[in-house]
Amino acid sequence: MKILLIEDDEVLADGLTHTLSASGYTVTGTTSGAYAEHLLQAQDFDLIILDLGLPDMDGLQLLRKLRAQKLPLPIMILTARDDMNTRIEGIREGADDYMTKPFELGELEARLQALVRRCYGGFSNTIEIGRLLLDTRNHQIKANGQFLSLSARESAVLEVLLIQANKVVSKDRIAQRLSSAGDALADNAIEVYIHRVRKRIEPYDVEIRTVRGLGYLLESKPHE
């Protein structure tokens, strides 16, 4: 899961990035609302954590802009503003959850997992396609109930395809996910990893289809 963290407190942002990265999330951080908009145009994310006290704009203003653009990502507000009117306004403007500082890291992670379940897993902790299962709490992938042995990049490819199962995932999105998992990619790297993942999941009643000009789609194999 790829998180955009919009937080101007550098110490807090560093701590959150370290903690969430250790839990298996990929975190990109910025202190600026304007740069957050740039990142959202340039990259794909799965979830946003948004502070309201940004140096260049109010976080609620950014929230309104993102929802006016029909951005479908779950957004959690994380702020020191604890008055009820701001809470209500944040939810009305399109936030999916609202937490105030100071907070417990365990509660934050639990709420993030709940957002992932609601938005990607149909209120379940797991996403299941064919005989593959992704546990969104710990980012583990199983096949026939057993952990699937994959490299970090193979796992990153399969996770993003499972999260967006039955939807086309662009080549650019996969490239961004792979780049965040290591060094720069060779030109044909995506095709190489897609080929490897295809071979690994072939026995488990799922397939990855290439949708020319658009990307890749993971779906259950049709019953014969």
C-alpha positions in Angstrom: 0.0 0.0 0.0 1.3 3.4 -1.0 0.6 6.3 1.4 1.0 10.0 0.7 1.8 11.7 4.0 1.0 15.5 4.0 2.5 16.8 7.3 4.6 19.9 8.0 6.0 18.7 11.3 9.2 17.1 10.1 9.9 15.2 13.3 6.4 13.7 13.3 6.6 13.0 9.6 9.9 11.1 10.0 8.5 9.1 12.9 5.3 8.2 11.0 7.3 7.3 7.9 9.6 5.0 9.8 6.7 3.3 11.7 4.5 2.8 8.7 7.4 1.6 6.5 8.2 -1.0 9.1 4.6 -2.2 8.9 4.9 -2.7 5.2 3.6 0.6 3.8 5.4 2.7 1.2 5.3 6.3 2.4 6.0 9.4 0.4 6.0 12.6 2.5 5.6 16.3 1.7 5.0 19.4 3.9 3.3 21.4 1.1 -0.3 21.2 -0.1 0.8 22.5 -3.6 3.5 19.8 -3.8 1.0 17.2 -2.7 -1.2 18.1 -5.6 1.9 17.7 -7.9 2.6 14.3 -6.4 -0.9 13.1 -6.9 -0.8 14.0 -10.6 2.6 12.4 -11.1 2.1 9.2 -9.0 -0.5 6.7 -7.9 -1.3 6.4 -4.2 -3.7 4.1 -2.2 -4.3 6.4 0.8 -3.7 10.0 2.0 -2.9 11.2 5.6 -3.6 14.9 5.7 -2.5 17.5 8.3 -4.7 20.6 8.3 -2.1 23.1 9.4 0.0 23.3 6.2 2.4 26.3 5.5 1.0 27.1 2.1 -2.7 26.4 2.4 -5.3 25.1 4.9 -5.7 21.4 4.8 -9.4 21.7 4.5 -8.9 23.8 1.3 -6.8 21.0 -0.1 -9.4 18.4 0.8 -12.1 20.4 -1.0 -9.9 20.6 -4.1 -9.1 16.9 -4.1 -12.8 15.9 -3.7 -13.9 18.4 -6.3 -11.5 16.7 -8.7 -13.3 13.4 -7.9 -10.1 11.9 -6.3 -11.3 8.5 -5.1 -8.6 7.8 -2.5 -9.4 7.3 1.2 -8.2 10.4 3.2 -7.5 10.5 6.9 -7.2 13.9 8.6 -4.4 13.9 11.3 -4.4 17.3 13.0 -4.1 19.1 16.3 -7.5 20.8 15.7 -9.8 19.0 18.0 -12.9 21.3 18.0 -16.1 19.6 17.0 -17.0 22.1 14.2 -13.7 21.3 12.4 -14.2 17.6 12.8 -17.7 17.9 11.3 -16.5 20.1 8.5 -13.6 17.7 7.7 -16.0 14.7 7.3 -18.5 16.7 5.3 -15.8 17.9 2.9 -14.8 14.3 2.2 -12.5 12.9 4.8 -13.0 9.3 5.6 -11.6 9.5 9.1 -10.3 12.2 11.5 -7.7 11.8 14.3 -6.3 14.4 16.6 -2.8 14.9 17.9 -1.4 13.6 20.1 -2.4 10.1 19.1 -1.4 6.4 19.7 0.5 4.8 16.8 -1.4 1.6 17.4 -4.8 3.3 16.9 -3.5 5.1 13.8 -2.5 1.8 12.2 -5.8 0.2 13.2 -7.7 3.0 11.5 -5.6 2.9 8.4 -6.3 -0.8 8.1 -10.0 -0.1 8.5 -9.8 2.4 5.7 -8.1 -0.1 3.5 -10.7 -2.8 4.3 -13.6 -0.4 3.5 -12.2 1.0 0.4 -10.4 -2.0 -1.1 -11.5 -5.2 0.7 -15.3 -4.9 1.0 -15.0 -4.5 4.8 -12.8 -7.6 5.0 -9.2 -7.8 6.1 -8.6 -9.9 3.1 -8.9 -9.7 -0.7 -9.4 -13.0 -2.3 -9.2 -13.8 -6.0 -9.1 -17.4 -7.3 -7.0 -19.3 -4.8 -4.9 -16.2 -3.9 -5.5 -14.2 -0.7 -4.0 -10.9 0.3 -4.1 -10.0 4.0 -4.3 -6.2 4.0 -3.2 -6.0 7.7 0.3 -7.4 7.2 0.6 -7.3 3.4 1.0 -11.1 3.2 0.0 -13.1 0.1 -1.1 -16.7 0.4 -1.9 -19.4 -2.2 -4.0 -22.4 -1.2 -3.5 -21.2 2.4 0.2 -21.2 2.2 2.5 -18.2 2.1 3.5 -17.5 -1.5 7.3 -17.2 -1.9 8.0 -14.0 -3.9 10.8 -11.5 -4.1 10.1 -8.0 -2.7 9.3 -6.6 -6.2 7.3 -9.6 -7.3 5.2 -9.2 -4.1 4.8 -5.4 -4.8 3.5 -6.2 -8.3 1.1 -8.8 -7.2 -0.2 -6.7 -4.2 -1.1 -3.7 -6.4 -2.8 -6.0 -8.9 -4.8 -7.8 -6.1 -5.8 -4.5 -4.5 -7.2 -3.4 -7.9 -8.4 -6.9 -8.9 -10.7 -6.8 -12.0 -9.5 -3.3 -12.8 -6.7 -2.3 -15.2 -3.6 -1.1 -13.5 -1.4 1.1 -15.6 2.2 0.4 -16.4 3.2 3.7 -14.8 1.6 2.7 -11.5 3.4 -0.6 -11.4 6.7 1.3 -12.3 6.1 3.7 -9.4 5.5 0.8 -7.0 8.6 -1.0 -8.1 10.8 2.1 -8.0 9.7 2.6 -4.3 10.9 -1.0 -3.6 14.5 -0.5 -4.6 16.8 0.9 -7.2 16.0 2.4 -10.6 14.3 0.0 -13.1 15.7 -1.3 -16.4 13.5 -0.5 -19.4 12.0 -4.0 -19.6 11.7 -4.5 -15.9 8.0 -4.4 -15.6 7.5 -7.0 -18.4 10.1 -9.2 -16.6 8.3 -9.0 -13.2 4.8 -9.4 -14.8 6.1 -12.6 -16.5 7.6 -13.9 -13.3 4.4 -13.3 -11.3 2.3 -14.8 -14.1 4.2 -18.0 -13.8 4.0 -18.1 -10.0 0.2 -17.6 -9.9 -0.7 -19.7 -12.9 -1.8 -22.8 -10.8 -4.1 -20.8 -8.6 -7.1 -20.1 -10.8 -6.1 -16.5 -11.6 -4.5 -14.8 -14.6 -2.9 -11.5 -15.5 -4.2 -10.1 -18.8 -2.4 -7.5 -20.8 -4.7 -4.7 -21.9 -2.8 -3.1 -24.7 -2.1 0.6 -24.3 -3.6 0.6 -20.8 -1.8 -1.9 -18.5 -2.5 -5.2 -16.7 -5.6 -6.7 -15.2 -5.7 -9.5 -12.6 -8.9 -11.7 -12.6 -10.1 -15.1 -11.9 -9.8 -17.6 -14.7 -13.1 -18.3 -16.4 -14.5 -21.8 -15.6 -14.4 -24.1 -18.5 
